[in-house]
Amino acid sequence: MPEAQTTAIPQHKPRIEVVRVASEHAEALADFFQIIWSDKASAASIRAARAAAAAANPVEPGTDIPAFAYLSDGKVLGYISTIPTRLWNGVTEHAGHWFIGFMVLPEFRGGPVGYAVLKEAMRQLGLIASMAVALPPRRLFKALGFTDYGAIANYLTLIRPARVFRALDLEALSISSVPGWAVRVFRFAQRSGLAAAAGLLGNGALIVWRTAAGGRTKALLREGMPTGPEMDGLWNRARSALAGAPVRDGAYLVWRYGASHGEKYVPIAARDATELSGIAIVRRPRDEGDPRLRGIKVATLSDILFVPDRRDVALGLLAAAERVARSMGADALLCTASHPAIASLLPRRAYLKLPGNVHFLVRDPKDEHAMPRTLADWWLTRGDANSDEV
């Protein structure tokens, strides 16, 4: 009998597209967002959010916010969005974008998806900055020509030491620099009540330290968002002493921290007579907190701006931020800052320096915009690139 012949089944080759997101991609994006971020995402909510973001665009009002997606047969496998910004290089302001929300479906990570979506975004955007924590995206950014300036230092000050000492779980935090014997001693102190006593002593010590370190300023400190023109004037005065910074003018600060965010942020303004001399923004702690912190609530000093030689204004704003954090029910206040004008003052307010986990990266093709060379040249805070949720 003749041998039976087998017919090869042709392999399906998916249709691959890497696109700038538009309204027609909303359905596919909704499926992706439901997997990655929220099961409540829908095409309608995505279209509405994109329209609202365009209307509120702080750099070009009414202009679409760029986002990019990798599609396979119409299904989104990878995605990245942006925030329009302007970057100051010590001489002039240059239009650019922050990268945010870079995600790839778990089963496609380590392949070409992330690389392809980043390449298309870079092709269209030019000057780009990013705040990244995880090592894989940082490696990918660097492979694509980003400069990694390093991790921005974190600083933490205690607002309610007794509560922190009672609740802190050193084992759950897995801090490698803390020896095992110290963890055991701390746990014993918590069980015996010594930690609470130490916390009360610590609170007294903090009051003495902060009082001795000063923090008085002639500036008048009040909660509330200043006017746009006031913040424009402050930014123009501050930037002349800075080698690099994301622009912090009135349009940006109102867009980033204003009334559209509800009660999430509390602005603090410092004024000399009628002139704005500084501003700080405190973010409320999350109600649930980090499970590793066992209910400890951490507020965030999301942003701060002052003329660098006005140390009195800076110390006054830091003291006011601590008072606001306490009124929010926070047990500690986190500050992330790169510039020495901020970092050098934090020990005077009893901030402890912690290892940084957020890296700052910039892609400036052909060094066209002459950006600063070192991290300390930049004025960066936790609120940049929406990185202030802790």
N, C-alpha and C positions, 0 to 999 in steps of 0.2 A: 504494500500500500504506500502511496506517496506520503511523504512526511508533511504533517500539518505545518503550515506557515503561520508565524506570529506577526501581528501587526503592531508596530511600535506606537504607543499612545503619545501624541505630542505633548510636551510639557508646556503648561501655561506660563507665559512670560508676563508678569504684571506690568501695568502701565504706571510708570514712575513720573511724578511731577514734584518739583520743589517750587513753591509759589509764594508770592506775597499775599497774605490773607485778605479776602474781600467778602462781601455779603454772601456770595454763592457758596462759600465754604463753611457757613455757620452750622449746617446739619452735621457735617463730618467732625467739626471741632467739638460740637456738643457731645458726641460719642467719646471722643478723646478725653475731654474734660471730666466726664463722668467716671472714667477709669482712673485718672490721675488725681483730680482735685475734689470734685463734688458731684454726687449723684443727682443734684438738683439742677445741673446745667442743662440749658435747652438752647435751641437755635434762636428763639426769640430773645432770651436773656443775653445771649452773646451779641446779637445785633444791637440791642439796646445799650449794652455796656460799651461797645465800640463807638456808637454814635455819641454817647455822653462823653467818652474820653476825647474824641475829636473836638467836640464843642469846648471842652475845658483845657485843651492843649496849651500848656504854659509858654511854649516857645512860638508856635504858630497857631493861634486860635482858629478852630474850624477845620484844621488839617488832620487827615487820618493818621492814627498812630501806627507805625509799621509793625507788622508781625509776620512770621514766616512759618510755613508748614511743609513737611515732607509727606506726600500722599502716594499710596500704593493702591491702584484700582479704586481711587477715591477715598480710601481710608487713611486717616491721619496717623502716622507712626511717630512723628517727631515734631516739635514746635518750639519756637522762641518768640518772645515779645520784646518790646522796647519802651523806654521812657525818653521822650525828647528832652534834651538838656543843652546848655552851653557851658563850655569849659574855658576858664580863664588861665592864660599862660604867663601872667605877669605883665603882659603888654596889651593884649586884646582878648575879646571873647570869641570863641569859635563854636558854631553849631555842631552838635553831635548827638549821640544816643547812648543811653544805658541799655545793656542787655539784661533782661529779667525773664524769669519763668521758663528756663531752658529745660525741656523734658523730652524723654524718649520712652516709648512703651518698654516695659522691662524685658520682654523677649527679644527686643531688637537692639538692646544696648551692647556696645562693643563692636558694632558693625558700621556700615557706611551712613546710617541715617543721620546721626548727630553731626557728623562732618559735613554732609551735604547741605543740611539746613543752615548751618553756620556760614558755609561758603557763600550761599546765595544772599544771606543777610549782609555779609561783609561786602559783597559785590555792589550792593545797592546803597549802603549807608556811609561808608567812609570812616570818619572819626568815631570810635566806639570805646566805651568804658564798661567795666563790669565789676561787681562784687561777688566773689565765689568762695564757697566753703569747701565743698567736696573735691577730692584730688582728681578724679577722672575728668570733670569739665575743665579744671585748671590746666591739666596736661593738654587737653584738646585745644584750649584757647592759646596756649603757648606754642603749640605746633603750628597754629594758624597765624602766628606773627604777633600775638599780644605780648606786651611787656608785663611781667608779674613783679609788682613793686614790693610784694611781701604781705605778711599779715599785719593788720592794724591792731595795736594793743587794746585790750579791754581793761577797764578799771572799775572796781566795785567798792562802794561805801555802804556801810550798814546803817539802816534807819532804826531798826528795832533789834539790837543784838541779842537780847534774851530769847526772843522768839526764834531767831535764826539758830542759835546754839541748841535750843531744845529740839528743833525739827531736823536739822541737817543730818543727812545720811552719807558719810564719807565713802562707805563701801559702794553704794549705788552710783556715786559720782565717778568712781574709778580714776581718781587723781593719782597718777603714777608717782608723783613727787612726794606723796605722803606715805611714810613707812607704815608697815603693818602694826607695829607696836603703838604708834600714835593713834591709829584708827581704834584699836582696842581700848586704849586709855580714854579716848573721847567717848566711846560707847558706854564705858563704865561711868563716866562723869554724867552722861545724860540719864542713866538709870538711877543714879544716886541723888540727882538733883543739883549736883555741882555745876552742871552746864548752865542751868538757869541763873545760879548765883554769879557765875562768871559773866553771863550776859548782862546782868544788872551792873556789875562793876565796869564792864566794857562800855555800857551806855554812859556812865559817868565819865569815863576816860575820854570818850569821844567829845563830850561837851567841853571838857577842859581843853582838849587838843584844838578843837575848832575855834574856841574863844581865844586861845593864845595865838593861834595862827592868823587871826584877823579875818577880814571879810567885809569890813565896813566900806561903804562907798557913799559918795555924795549924791550919786544918782538915785532917782526915785524909782522904786521897783513896784510894778503892778501887773497883775494877771490880765490877759487880754491881748488880742492880736492888734498890732499897730496898723496904721494905714499903709497902703501900697507906696505912696510917695515917701513916707518916713523910712520904710525899709529899703527903697531904692537909694535914698541918701546914705543910709548906714552901709549898704553894700559898696557903694562907690568909694566911701572913705576907707573901708576895711580892705578892699581888694588892692589898693595901691601899695600895701605892705605885704602882699601875698605873691608867691611865685606860681601858685597853681591852686585851682579850686573849681568845683562845680558852682555855677552862678547861683547866688542866694539873694536875688532881688525880690521886690514885692510880689510880682506875678508868680514866681516860683513858690515862695513861702506860703502865700494864701492858697495856692493850688495844692501844695503838699500837706499842709497842716491846718487848713482853715475849716470853716463851718461845715463844709461838705462831708467831713469825717465825723460829724456828730460830736460826742464828748470824749473821743479817743485821746485827743491831745489837749494839753493846757499850755498856751503860750505865756511867757513872762517877758515883759518889756522893761528896759532900764532907760531912764530919760534924764538928761541934764537940762534943766529948765524946759525948753520946748523941743530940744533936739534928741532924737533917739540915739542912745549910745550903745545899746546891746539888746539881744533877744535870745531867749532860750526856750526850747520846746520839750516838755515832759510827756511821755506816753504812759497811759495807765497800764498797770499790770494786768495780765490775764487772770480771770477769776479762777480758772482751774489750775494754772501753773504747770511747771514741769514735774511729772511724777517722781523724778529723782530728788526733787527738792522738798517733797512731803508737805506741800501746801505753802511753802515760802513764796511770797509774792515779790516779784522784781519789776520795778518801774524802770523806764529807760529815758536817759537824757538823749533824745533823738537828734537834737540839733542845738547849736550855740554859735552865735556870731557877735563879734565885737572887734573894735580896732585893736590889733595885737598889743600895743603899748598901754592900753587901758586895763591894767591888771586889777585895779580896784573894781571896775565894772564886772570883769570876769568872776572875781571872787564873790561879789554880791549876787550875781546870777546863779552861781553854784550853790550858795547858801539858800537862795530862794527856791531853787529846784529841789533841794532836800526837804524844805518845808512843804512844798506841793506834793512830793512823793509820799510824805507822811500822811497828808490829808487824803490821799488816794488809798490809804491802807497798805502801802508797800512796806516790806521789811528790808529792802535793799534797793539801791539805785545803781544802774549800770551806765557807764559812759564808754564809748569807743571813739578814740580821737587819735589822729596822726600828727597834728602840728604841735611843735614844742610850746607855743603860746598857750595852748590848753593843757597839754600833758604836764608841763612843769608846775602848774598850780594845783593839780589834783591831790598830791600828797598833803598839802596844807588843809584840805578838807577831808583827810583821813581815807582817801581812796587807796585800795590795794591794787597793784598791777597784776593782771592775770594774763596767761598766754592768749595771744590773738588767734581767732579762727576764721576771720573774714579777710580774704586776700583782695587787693585792689589791682586790677589789670586794665591796661589801655592798649588799643591798637591805633597807631597813628601812621598810616601808610607813608613811606619815604620820609618820615619825620617832618612832614609838611607843616605841622602846627607848632613845632618846637615846645613840646610839653616838658615839664620839670623832670629831672632825672632820678630823684630820690623820694621815698615815701614821706620823709619829714618836710619836704617842700610843699606838700599838698595839705589843704585844709579839708579834711574828710571827717564825717561823723557817722554814727550808726544809721541815721535816717536816709543817707544817700542810697539810691537804688532800691528804696523800700526795704531796707535790710534790718529794720528796727524791731521786729517782732521776736521776743525771746520767751 
